[in-house]
Amino acid sequence: MAADLQPEVVLMDLSMPVLDGFLATRRIQEEAPRARVLVLTGSPDRSDVEQAEAAGAAGYVTKDRIASELVAAIHAVARGS
C-alpha cells in the first residue's frame, strides 16, 4: 500500500501477525522512501529502539504515552524533526 499511496507518515506497530514492524519499516522505506515511519510499540527495550532506527524509522513512541504525546510525535516526524 505504501508504494501506491506514498504516505508522508506511517504509524508502525512492531508486533504484527504476518510481518514484524522492523521488516515492514524496511520495505516501506524501499517502496516509499519519502515516508517517515513512526514506530508505536509496547516495548521500551533499547534494542528495539536501535533496531527500529536501523530499519529506517524516524521516531519511536511507546504505547504507554498519552494521546497528546502521540499526536505531537506524529507532527514532529512529519516535519522531519
C-alpha positions as CSV (number, residue, x, y, z in Angstrom):
1,M,0.0,0.0,0.0
2,A,2.8,2.4,0.8
3,A,4.1,2.1,-2.8
4,D,0.7,3.1,-4.2
5,L,-0.3,5.7,-1.6
6,Q,3.2,7.3,-1.0
7,P,2.2,8.4,2.5
8,E,4.1,11.2,4.4
9,V,3.9,9.4,7.8
10,V,3.3,5.7,8.6
11,L,2.4,4.7,12.2
12,M,4.0,1.3,12.6
13,D,3.5,-1.4,15.3
14,L,6.4,-3.7,15.9
15,S,4.2,-6.7,16.8
16,M,2.2,-7.8,13.8
17,P,0.9,-11.3,12.9
18,V,2.4,-11.7,9.4
19,L,5.4,-9.4,9.1
20,D,7.2,-7.8,12.0
21,G,7.4,-4.0,12.2
22,F,11.2,-3.9,11.6
23,L,10.9,-5.7,8.2
24,A,7.8,-3.8,7.3
25,T,9.6,-0.5,8.0
26,R,12.5,-1.6,5.8
27,R,10.1,-2.5,3.0
28,I,8.2,0.8,3.3
29,Q,11.5,2.7,3.1
30,E,12.3,0.8,-0.1
31,E,8.9,1.3,-1.7
32,A,8.1,4.8,-0.4
33,P,11.4,6.5,0.5
34,R,9.8,9.8,1.4
35,A,7.6,8.2,4.0
36,R,8.6,8.8,7.6
37,V,7.9,5.8,9.8
38,L,6.9,6.4,13.5
39,V,7.1,3.2,15.5
40,L,4.4,2.6,18.1
41,T,5.1,-0.3,20.5
42,G,4.5,-1.6,23.9
43,S,8.2,-2.4,24.3
44,P,10.5,0.1,26.0
45,D,13.5,-2.1,25.2
46,R,16.5,-0.1,23.9
47,S,17.4,-2.8,21.5
48,D,14.0,-2.5,19.8
49,V,14.6,1.3,19.5
50,E,18.0,0.6,17.9
51,Q,16.6,-2.0,15.5
52,A,13.7,0.3,14.5
53,E,16.2,3.1,13.8
54,A,18.4,0.8,11.8
55,A,15.3,-0.3,9.8
56,G,14.8,3.4,8.9
57,A,12.2,4.5,11.5
58,A,12.2,8.3,12.0
59,G,10.8,8.0,15.6
60,Y,9.7,5.7,18.3
61,V,6.9,6.0,20.8
62,T,5.8,3.6,23.5
63,K,2.1,2.7,23.8
64,D,2.0,4.0,27.4
65,R,2.2,7.6,26.2
66,I,-0.9,9.7,26.4
67,A,-2.7,10.5,23.1
68,S,-1.5,14.1,23.0
69,E,2.1,12.9,23.1
70,L,1.4,10.6,20.2
71,V,-0.1,13.3,18.2
72,A,2.9,15.6,18.9
73,A,5.3,12.8,17.9
74,I,3.4,12.3,14.6
75,H,3.6,16.0,13.8
76,A,7.3,16.1,14.7
77,V,8.1,13.1,12.4
78,A,6.1,14.7,9.6
79,R,8.2,17.9,10.0
80,G,11.4,15.9,10.0
81,S,12.4,16.8,13.5
